[in-house]
Amino acid sequence: MEKKTIEKIDYFRKDQSDGISPPNLVMDCTYSEHIVHARGKRTQFTSVSLDPNKIKEFGPTLYKLKEEETLSDGHKIIEHQILLDALHTAAQNETKAERIRALQAIRYARRRKEALIDWQFDISSIERKKIITWAKKQVNKYFSRQS
């Protein structure tokens, strides 16, 4: 019997030298809203890329996602092609404003080879005003600094 090997995919993020910008775990938005409007703002997602050269504008320091640890802790990775498929579906089926936003998000996501991390932290016991600080500590353990 032949053993199948699963190809490991590396995801990268460029961010500040003091670590990964934390998500706002109380912010709820669509994939296209995150991709098109969230630059410089925080949502429940964190953007990553298959190609570290496509995300230079995100920050000066390169980080690599610890994919196995991220997944084993219950977080979700919306892989690049799955993200594009979801955006195409939104571009066909949503309201006019969301269709326009989805089309723009497709262009951005393709250019950046983008994928998203959908964090699944339990924040029910965290004070709302402390969530961002708490999330920074949590999220940074899933990335290793590369440069």
Summary of the structure (lengths in Angstrom):
residues: 147
radius of gyration: 15.7
end to end distance: 41.8
largest distance: 54.9
contacts: 411
relative contact order: 0.25
helix: 43%
strand: 18%
